[in-house]
Amino acid sequence: MIQLDERFSSQRLTLRLVTEADCGPVYVGWLADPEVNRYLETRFTTHSETDIRAFVRDQLAHSHSWLFAMVLTAGKQHVGNIKIGPINPHHKYADVSYFIGDRSCWGQGLATEAIGLVTRIGFERLELNRLQAGVYSGNVASAKALIKNGFQKEGRFRKQLQGSAGWEDHLWFGLLAEEWRVQPNAVPATGTSSTTKIRLAEPPETPGLDSAVTRR
Ligand SMILES: CC(C)(COP(=O)(O)OP(=O)(O)OC[C@H]1O[C@@H](n2cnc3c(N)ncnc32)[C@H](O)[C@@H]1OP(=O)(O)O)[C@@H](O)C(=O)NCCC(=O)NCCS
């Protein structure tokens, strides 16, 4: 179980569980922002504060997934969410999904850093065997952020998704605990108090993406 008072920190980010206190107009605004939800399935539904609160209550009430707020450690500003789940307890794997709602924070390596943190939580804290993520083929930034954390592209479902500019392939990325453990940036976590301090070494350079992935 991940506790409400737990904090997982890296160089610039702290992850904590999203609570109802986060479910205000800013959060609603993120989900309604066409730039933010361009590659998110949430765009197919209009979200109100009420249904986001219900969603967050459900997340907190069950351990089938963990919804974290990405908080800038410096200003304590909530800038987006990252989720581990749904978790398959039998096969010990889970999806990873994320969005940075504050677009002024894009392009600064925050998604890469957040994925690094959640990967550690998934393998060390939740003792999962595998993490996976699905990405629209046009979402180059998201694919790069996964690859920088050692995720491998494992599959492509051709024209599976309706993107804003036509059909898109659905790319699947995966990372195994055994792969993560031997990664240079898999620095052991220090401290086990309710504030688990995680130190991440510089993420490696982005290996070449499959040339077919074009940025829309
Ligand atoms: C996708 C998203 C999470 C990326 O977050 P981010 O913090 O800007 O990503 P990072 O800064 O960690 O960038 C990761 C890599 O992508 C590159 N990148 C960032 N934006 C890019 C863009 N628009 N085009 C091409 N590459 C881009 C970065 O340069 C970096 O690669 P590099 O270090 O090799 O240069 C963010 O744009 C977002 O939240 N979008 C809306 C929701 C969404 O699409 N979520 C993902 C669903 S799968």
PDBQT file of the ligand as one rigid body, heavy atoms in Angstrom, charges set to zero:
ROOT
HETATM    1  C1  LIG A 301       4.133  14.016 -23.643  1.00  0.00    +0.000 C 
HETATM    2  C2  LIG A 301       4.568  14.797 -22.426  1.00  0.00    +0.000 C 
HETATM    3  C3  LIG A 301       4.285  13.965 -21.190  1.00  0.00    +0.000 C 
HETATM    4  C4  LIG A 301       6.083  15.069 -22.549  1.00  0.00    +0.000 C 
HETATM    5  O1  LIG A 301       6.488  15.719 -21.369  1.00  0.00    +0.000 OA
HETATM    6  P1  LIG A 301       7.819  16.584 -21.303  1.00  0.00    +0.000 P 
HETATM    7  O2  LIG A 301       8.135  16.826 -19.883  1.00  0.00    +0.000 OA
HETATM    8  O3  LIG A 301       7.704  17.745 -22.213  1.00  0.00    +0.000 OA
HETATM    9  O4  LIG A 301       8.881  15.545 -21.914  1.00  0.00    +0.000 OA
HETATM   10  P2  LIG A 301      10.436  15.636 -21.693  1.00  0.00    +0.000 P 
HETATM   11  O5  LIG A 301      10.850  17.055 -21.523  1.00  0.00    +0.000 OA
HETATM   12  O6  LIG A 301      10.828  14.685 -20.635  1.00  0.00    +0.000 OA
HETATM   13  O7  LIG A 301      10.928  15.186 -23.128  1.00  0.00    +0.000 OA
HETATM   14  C5  LIG A 301      11.220  13.889 -23.466  1.00  0.00    +0.000 C 
HETATM   15  C6  LIG A 301      11.957  13.926 -24.800  1.00  0.00    +0.000 C 
HETATM   16  O8  LIG A 301      11.066  14.320 -25.831  1.00  0.00    +0.000 OA
HETATM   17  C7  LIG A 301      11.600  15.454 -26.502  1.00  0.00    +0.000 C 
HETATM   18  N1  LIG A 301      10.477  16.324 -26.811  1.00  0.00    +0.000 N 
HETATM   19  C8  LIG A 301       9.767  17.079 -25.946  1.00  0.00    +0.000 A 
HETATM   20  N2  LIG A 301       8.786  17.714 -26.604  1.00  0.00    +0.000 NA
HETATM   21  C9  LIG A 301       8.910  17.338 -27.899  1.00  0.00    +0.000 A 
HETATM   22  C10 LIG A 301       8.224  17.637 -29.074  1.00  0.00    +0.000 A 
HETATM   23  N3  LIG A 301       7.192  18.485 -29.046  1.00  0.00    +0.000 N 
HETATM   24  N4  LIG A 301       8.635  17.078 -30.246  1.00  0.00    +0.000 NA
HETATM   25  C11 LIG A 301       9.674  16.217 -30.284  1.00  0.00    +0.000 A 
HETATM   26  N5  LIG A 301      10.380  15.863 -29.197  1.00  0.00    +0.000 NA
HETATM   27  C12 LIG A 301       9.992  16.418 -28.030  1.00  0.00    +0.000 A 
HETATM   28  C13 LIG A 301      12.549  16.099 -25.511  1.00  0.00    +0.000 C 
HETATM   29  O9  LIG A 301      13.516  16.867 -26.178  1.00  0.00    +0.000 OA
HETATM   30  C14 LIG A 301      13.119  14.889 -24.844  1.00  0.00    +0.000 C 
HETATM   31  O10 LIG A 301      14.067  14.251 -25.652  1.00  0.00    +0.000 OA
HETATM   32  P3  LIG A 301      15.636  14.622 -25.552  1.00  0.00    +0.000 P 
HETATM   33  O11 LIG A 301      15.962  14.779 -24.097  1.00  0.00    +0.000 OA
HETATM   34  O12 LIG A 301      16.279  13.491 -26.222  1.00  0.00    +0.000 OA
HETATM   35  O13 LIG A 301      15.774  15.928 -26.277  1.00  0.00    +0.000 OA
HETATM   36  C15 LIG A 301       3.836  16.161 -22.315  1.00  0.00    +0.000 C 
HETATM   37  O14 LIG A 301       3.998  16.834 -23.524  1.00  0.00    +0.000 OA
HETATM   38  C16 LIG A 301       2.346  15.986 -22.031  1.00  0.00    +0.000 C 
HETATM   39  O15 LIG A 301       1.952  15.873 -20.885  1.00  0.00    +0.000 OA
HETATM   40  N6  LIG A 301       1.513  15.963 -23.085  1.00  0.00    +0.000 N 
HETATM   41  C17 LIG A 301       0.069  15.833 -22.938  1.00  0.00    +0.000 C 
HETATM   42  C18 LIG A 301      -0.383  14.493 -22.419  1.00  0.00    +0.000 C 
HETATM   43  C19 LIG A 301       0.279  13.313 -23.121  1.00  0.00    +0.000 C 
HETATM   44  O16 LIG A 301       0.439  13.281 -24.326  1.00  0.00    +0.000 OA
HETATM   45  N7  LIG A 301       0.694  12.313 -22.303  1.00  0.00    +0.000 N 
HETATM   46  C20 LIG A 301       1.308  11.107 -22.790  1.00  0.00    +0.000 C 
HETATM   47  C21 LIG A 301       0.336  10.157 -23.290  1.00  0.00    +0.000 C 
HETATM   48  S1  LIG A 301       1.138   8.689 -23.894  1.00  0.00    +0.000 SA
ENDROOT
TORSDOF 0
